[in-house]
Amino acid sequence: MSFRVRIAAIALFLFWFTGRLLAQQPVSWHDPSPHNIEFVTVDDNVKLEVLDWGGSGRPLVLLAGFGDTAHVFDDFAAKLTSTNHVYGITRRGFGASSHPDSGYSADRLGDDVLAVFDALKLERPILVGHSFAGEELSSVGTRYPQRIAGLIYLEAAYDEAYYSPSLGDYDIDLPELKKKLEQLQAAKEPKVKHQLIEELLQTDLPLFERDLDELRKMTPELPSPPRSTAEDRKNIDAWQSRQKRNDGVAMPESELRQQYEVSNTGVVGSKKPTVDDQLFLAGFQKYTDIRVPVLAIFASPHDWGPFLENNPTAHEAMKPGESAMAARVEAFETGVPSAHVVRLPNANHYVFLSNEADVLREMRAFIATLR
């Protein structure tokens, strides 16, 4: 065998062997959603992840629910680009956005959204929010209605988004009650003490009693799903199957990778760290005066997923909470005259995942009316 033939044979063998090794190595995952990613500075040392799916037409900005990132919309957003230029924002404290120790009041989070508008030069976009994001929608819509064309609440127009004086809200009323009790404790003049006592007896304490009763309804004792197994965590598909089995819907893979540690071989690990929930709970604010065009889509009644729905005891325990949420829907519909309220029976809280076609239809009809 000539020298050249021998070298060629060795090279061919090395190429084959290297290819075999590479074929056995895990392939790094790339988000298939057609978006660009940039980071926008919104505050001192605070940057937010912003996704841009492109599209034409009026800007439309998506805000995720509590604990989620903008990637939760990776599948949904692409359905909107034919009529709008679609963006998504991951709020501070989650995902790839900054995790500062402060800045979690509702209005500060609303200011973060406005800072993204400014950075991207978005003129009167449509602001869409899921779940907890309702407080950011109401913050912007209440303080700066001229900055937006409309608001779309996706299962988001509950306590954080709209304060009903007749129903109250535990997380908002508790700090005010504490403040008044402190004032009573510090009061020295009998006249001031008497006035505070009367206010507490006539207004604050009866309202807070209603808050506690509603809190009891909204937090029933429910069974926990079975602990995840190694089989559940072996890959993303298995984890999504577990989510559907328990919750009725599954997150996009990109969102799961934002929330969980995932190994190079696809094994789903522990939850990634986020900021303390109490920072957000302490930042709730009262919003009662929303004067922009509004679409509010509710799951009413809810489908809470196979695990709870198929448990007769749990299903019965959730009925008082479901009634309380229905009262919130009615309060929002009455208190926000500009709102078009849509109830989707037996939809999941992640209504844009469980009832995508319904949500898209309602959104498109509403967007067509905006000026």
C-alpha positions as CSV (number, residue, x, y, z in Angstrom):
1,M,0.0,0.0,0.0
2,S,1.5,3.3,-1.0
3,F,2.1,6.1,1.5
4,R,-0.7,8.3,0.0
5,V,-3.2,5.4,0.0
6,R,-2.3,4.6,3.6
7,I,-2.8,8.3,4.6
8,A,-6.1,8.4,2.8
9,A,-7.2,5.2,4.6
10,I,-6.2,6.6,8.0
11,A,-8.0,9.8,7.3
12,L,-11.1,8.0,6.1
13,F,-11.1,5.9,9.3
14,L,-10.6,9.0,11.5
15,F,-13.5,10.8,9.8
16,W,-15.7,7.7,10.3
17,F,-14.7,7.3,13.9
18,T,-15.1,11.0,14.7
19,G,-18.5,11.0,13.1
20,R,-19.5,8.1,15.2
21,L,-18.4,9.9,18.4
22,L,-20.2,13.1,17.4
23,A,-23.4,11.2,16.7
24,Q,-23.3,9.8,20.2
25,Q,-22.9,13.3,21.8
26,P,-25.9,15.3,22.9
27,V,-26.9,18.0,20.4
28,S,-27.3,21.4,21.9
29,W,-30.9,22.6,21.8
30,H,-32.0,25.7,19.9
31,D,-35.3,27.5,20.4
32,P,-37.3,26.9,17.2
33,S,-39.7,29.8,17.7
34,P,-39.1,32.5,15.1
35,H,-38.1,35.3,17.4
36,N,-35.2,37.6,18.0
37,I,-34.0,38.2,21.5
38,E,-32.7,41.4,23.0
39,F,-32.2,42.9,26.4
40,V,-33.6,46.3,27.3
41,T,-32.5,48.4,30.2
42,V,-35.5,49.6,32.2
43,D,-34.0,50.6,35.5
44,D,-30.6,50.9,37.3
45,N,-28.9,47.5,36.7
46,V,-32.1,46.0,35.5
47,K,-32.5,44.5,32.0
48,L,-35.5,42.7,30.7
49,E,-35.5,40.0,28.0
50,V,-37.7,41.1,25.0
51,L,-38.7,38.6,22.3
52,D,-39.6,39.9,18.8
53,W,-41.5,37.6,16.6
54,G,-41.8,40.2,13.8
55,G,-45.0,40.7,11.8
56,S,-46.7,43.7,10.4
57,G,-49.2,46.1,11.7
58,R,-49.8,47.7,15.1
59,P,-47.4,46.5,17.8
60,L,-48.8,43.9,20.2
61,V,-46.9,43.2,23.4
62,L,-47.4,40.0,25.4
63,L,-46.9,39.7,29.2
64,A,-46.7,36.3,30.9
65,G,-48.3,35.2,34.1
66,F,-46.6,34.8,37.4
67,G,-43.5,32.5,37.3
68,D,-43.6,32.3,33.5
69,T,-41.5,34.1,30.9
70,A,-42.3,35.5,27.5
71,H,-41.3,32.1,26.0
72,V,-44.7,30.7,27.2
73,F,-46.1,32.4,24.1
74,D,-43.6,30.9,21.7
75,D,-46.3,28.9,19.9
76,F,-49.2,31.3,20.4
77,A,-47.4,34.5,19.3
78,A,-46.6,33.3,15.8
79,K,-50.4,33.1,15.1
80,L,-50.7,36.9,15.5
81,T,-47.9,38.1,13.2
82,S,-50.1,38.3,10.2
83,T,-51.9,41.3,11.6
84,N,-49.5,42.7,14.2
85,H,-45.9,43.1,15.1
86,V,-45.6,40.9,18.1
87,Y,-43.3,41.3,21.1
88,G,-43.0,39.5,24.5
89,I,-41.5,40.8,27.7
90,T,-40.1,38.7,30.6
91,R,-40.7,40.7,33.8
92,R,-37.9,41.3,36.3
93,G,-37.4,38.4,38.7
94,F,-37.9,35.6,36.2
95,G,-36.1,33.8,33.4
96,A,-33.2,35.6,31.7
97,S,-34.3,39.1,32.9
98,S,-32.6,40.7,35.9
99,H,-33.4,39.5,39.4
100,P,-33.0,42.6,41.6
101,D,-33.9,42.7,45.3
102,S,-36.5,45.5,44.8
103,G,-38.8,47.1,42.3
104,Y,-41.8,44.7,42.4
105,S,-44.7,47.0,43.1
106,A,-47.4,47.0,40.4
107,D,-46.6,50.5,39.2
108,R,-42.9,49.8,39.0
109,L,-43.6,46.7,36.9
110,G,-45.9,48.9,34.8
111,D,-43.0,51.4,34.4
112,D,-40.8,48.6,33.2
113,V,-43.2,47.9,30.4
114,L,-43.3,51.6,29.5
115,A,-39.5,51.7,29.4
116,V,-39.6,48.9,26.8
117,F,-42.1,50.8,24.8
118,D,-39.7,53.8,24.8
119,A,-36.6,51.8,24.0
120,L,-38.3,50.1,21.0
121,K,-40.2,53.2,20.0
122,L,-43.6,51.5,20.1
123,E,-46.5,53.8,19.4
124,R,-49.7,53.0,21.1
125,P,-49.3,49.2,21.2
126,I,-51.9,46.7,22.3
127,L,-51.0,45.3,25.6
128,V,-51.9,41.6,26.3
129,G,-51.4,39.9,29.6
130,H,-52.0,36.5,31.2
131,S,-53.0,35.9,34.8
132,F,-50.8,38.0,37.1
133,A,-49.9,40.3,34.3
134,G,-53.3,41.9,34.7
135,E,-51.8,44.2,37.3
136,E,-49.3,45.6,34.8
137,L,-52.1,46.1,32.2
138,S,-54.2,48.0,34.7
139,S,-51.2,50.0,36.0
140,V,-50.4,51.2,32.4
141,G,-54.0,51.6,31.4
142,T,-55.0,53.6,34.5
143,R,-52.0,56.0,34.6
144,Y,-51.1,56.3,30.9
145,P,-54.2,55.5,28.8
146,Q,-52.8,57.6,25.9
147,R,-49.8,55.3,25.6
148,I,-51.8,52.2,24.5
149,A,-54.5,51.4,22.0
150,G,-56.2,48.7,24.1
151,L,-55.8,46.1,26.8
152,I,-56.4,42.3,26.5
153,Y,-56.7,40.4,29.7
154,L,-56.3,36.6,29.3
155,E,-57.6,35.2,32.6
156,A,-56.0,38.3,34.1
157,A,-58.8,40.6,35.3
158,Y,-59.0,39.4,38.9
159,D,-57.9,41.0,42.1
160,E,-54.5,42.3,40.9
161,A,-56.1,44.0,38.0
162,Y,-59.3,45.5,39.4
163,Y,-60.3,46.3,43.0
164,S,-63.9,45.9,43.8
165,P,-64.9,48.0,46.9
166,S,-67.8,45.6,47.5
167,L,-65.6,42.4,47.4
168,G,-62.3,43.8,48.7
169,D,-59.0,41.9,48.4
170,Y,-57.0,40.3,51.2
171,D,-53.6,41.3,49.9
172,I,-54.6,44.9,49.4
173,D,-56.7,45.4,52.4
174,L,-54.4,43.7,54.9
175,P,-51.6,46.4,54.7
176,E,-54.3,49.1,55.1
177,L,-55.8,47.4,58.1
178,K,-52.3,47.1,59.7
179,K,-51.7,50.8,59.1
180,K,-54.9,51.8,60.8
181,L,-54.3,49.6,63.8
182,E,-50.8,51.1,64.1
183,Q,-52.4,54.5,64.0
184,L,-54.9,53.5,66.8
185,Q,-52.0,52.2,68.9
186,A,-50.1,55.4,68.5
187,A,-53.0,57.8,69.0
188,K,-53.0,59.8,72.2
189,E,-56.1,62.0,71.9
190,P,-59.4,60.3,72.8
191,K,-61.1,62.0,69.9
192,V,-58.7,60.5,67.4
193,K,-58.9,57.1,69.0
194,H,-62.7,57.1,68.9
195,Q,-62.7,58.1,65.3
196,L,-60.3,55.3,64.3
197,I,-62.3,52.7,66.4
198,E,-65.5,53.7,64.6
199,E,-63.8,53.4,61.2
200,L,-62.4,50.0,62.0
201,L,-65.8,48.7,63.4
202,Q,-67.9,50.1,60.6
203,T,-65.7,49.7,57.6
204,D,-62.3,48.1,57.8
205,L,-63.1,45.0,60.0
206,P,-66.3,44.0,58.2
207,L,-64.5,44.3,54.8
208,F,-61.6,42.3,56.1
209,E,-64.0,39.6,57.4
210,R,-65.3,39.3,53.9
211,D,-61.7,39.1,52.6
212,L,-60.9,36.2,55.0
213,D,-64.1,34.4,54.0
214,E,-63.2,34.7,50.3
215,L,-59.6,33.6,51.1
216,R,-60.9,30.5,52.7
217,K,-63.0,29.7,49.6
218,M,-60.1,30.4,47.3
219,T,-57.6,28.2,49.2
220,P,-59.3,24.9,49.8
221,E,-57.4,21.9,51.0
222,L,-56.6,19.9,47.8
223,P,-54.7,16.8,47.1
224,S,-51.2,17.2,45.6
225,P,-50.3,15.4,42.3
226,P,-48.0,12.4,42.6
227,R,-44.4,13.2,42.9
228,S,-42.5,13.3,39.6
229,T,-40.5,10.2,38.8
230,A,-37.3,9.6,36.9
231,E,-39.5,8.4,34.0
232,D,-41.4,11.8,34.1
233,R,-38.1,13.7,34.0
234,K,-36.3,11.6,31.4
235,N,-36.9,14.2,28.6
236,I,-39.1,17.2,27.8
237,D,-41.7,15.1,26.0
238,A,-42.2,13.0,29.2
239,W,-42.5,16.1,31.3
240,Q,-45.0,17.7,29.0
241,S,-47.0,14.4,29.1
242,R,-47.0,14.7,32.9
243,Q,-48.2,18.3,32.7
244,K,-51.1,17.3,30.4
245,R,-52.0,14.3,32.7
246,N,-52.2,16.6,35.7
247,D,-53.0,20.1,34.5
248,G,-54.6,19.5,31.1
249,V,-52.1,21.7,29.2
250,A,-48.4,21.6,28.7
251,M,-45.9,24.4,28.4
252,P,-43.8,24.9,25.2
253,E,-40.4,23.3,25.5
254,S,-38.7,26.7,25.4
255,E,-40.7,27.8,28.5
256,L,-39.9,24.6,30.3
257,R,-36.2,25.2,29.6
258,Q,-36.6,28.7,31.1
259,Q,-38.1,27.3,34.3
260,Y,-36.1,24.1,34.8
261,E,-32.6,23.0,34.7
262,V,-32.3,20.6,31.6
263,S,-29.2,18.5,31.1
264,N,-27.5,18.1,27.7
265,T,-29.2,14.8,27.3
266,G,-32.6,16.4,28.0
267,V,-33.3,15.2,31.5
268,V,-35.5,17.7,33.4
269,G,-33.9,18.8,36.7
270,S,-34.8,21.2,39.5
271,K,-36.6,24.5,39.2
272,K,-34.4,27.5,38.5
273,P,-34.3,30.2,41.2
274,T,-36.7,33.1,41.1
275,V,-37.2,36.0,43.5
276,D,-39.3,35.7,46.6
277,D,-43.1,35.7,45.9
278,Q,-43.6,38.1,48.8
279,L,-42.0,40.9,47.0
280,F,-44.8,40.8,44.4
281,L,-47.6,40.3,47.0
282,A,-46.4,43.3,48.9
283,G,-46.6,45.4,45.8
284,F,-50.3,45.0,44.9
285,Q,-52.2,48.3,44.3
286,K,-55.8,49.3,43.8
287,Y,-56.9,49.9,40.2
288,T,-60.5,51.0,39.7
289,D,-60.5,53.5,36.8
290,I,-59.6,51.8,33.5
291,R,-60.8,53.9,30.6
292,V,-59.2,52.3,27.5
293,P,-60.8,49.7,25.2
294,V,-60.7,46.4,27.0
295,L,-61.1,42.7,26.1
296,A,-61.3,40.4,29.0
297,I,-61.3,36.6,28.4
298,F,-62.2,34.4,31.3
299,A,-62.3,30.7,31.9
300,S,-65.7,30.5,33.6
301,P,-66.1,27.9,34.9
302,H,-62.6,26.6,34.9
303,D,-61.2,23.2,33.9
304,W,-58.5,22.6,36.4
305,G,-57.0,19.6,34.7
306,P,-57.6,15.8,34.9
307,F,-55.9,15.4,38.3
308,L,-58.3,17.6,40.2
309,E,-61.4,17.4,37.9
310,N,-61.4,13.6,38.2
311,N,-61.2,13.7,42.0
312,P,-64.8,14.1,43.3
313,T,-63.7,15.4,46.7
314,A,-61.4,18.0,45.1
315,H,-64.0,19.0,42.6
316,E,-66.5,19.7,45.3
317,A,-63.9,21.6,47.4
318,M,-63.2,24.0,44.5
319,K,-66.9,25.0,44.0
320,P,-66.9,27.9,46.5
321,G,-63.7,29.3,44.9
322,E,-65.2,29.0,41.5
323,S,-68.2,31.0,42.6
324,A,-66.0,33.6,44.2
325,M,-64.1,34.0,40.9
326,A,-67.4,34.3,39.0
327,A,-68.3,37.2,41.3
328,R,-65.0,38.8,40.3
329,V,-65.8,38.5,36.7
330,E,-69.1,40.2,37.2
331,A,-67.5,42.9,39.3
332,F,-65.0,43.6,36.5
333,E,-67.7,43.7,33.9
334,T,-69.8,46.1,35.9
335,G,-66.9,48.3,37.1
336,V,-65.1,48.7,33.7
337,P,-67.7,50.0,31.2
338,S,-65.2,49.9,28.3
339,A,-64.7,46.1,28.8
340,H,-66.0,43.5,26.4
341,V,-66.1,40.3,28.6
342,V,-65.9,36.9,27.1
343,R,-66.5,33.7,29.2
344,L,-65.2,30.4,27.9
345,P,-66.8,27.6,29.8
346,N,-64.5,24.8,31.0
347,A,-61.3,26.4,29.7
348,N,-58.0,26.1,31.4
349,H,-56.4,29.0,33.3
350,Y,-53.8,29.0,30.5
351,V,-56.7,29.8,28.2
352,F,-54.5,30.7,25.3
353,L,-53.2,27.1,25.4
354,S,-56.4,25.2,26.0
355,N,-58.6,27.4,23.8
356,E,-56.2,28.9,21.3
357,A,-58.7,29.2,18.4
358,D,-61.3,30.9,20.6
359,V,-58.8,33.3,22.1
360,L,-57.4,34.2,18.6
361,R,-60.9,34.8,17.2
362,E,-61.9,37.1,20.1
363,M,-58.6,39.0,19.9
364,R,-58.7,39.5,16.2
365,A,-62.3,40.8,16.4
366,F,-61.3,43.2,19.2
367,I,-58.1,44.4,17.5
368,A,-60.1,45.2,14.3
369,T,-62.2,47.8,16.3
370,L,-59.2,49.7,17.7
371,R,-58.1,53.0,16.3
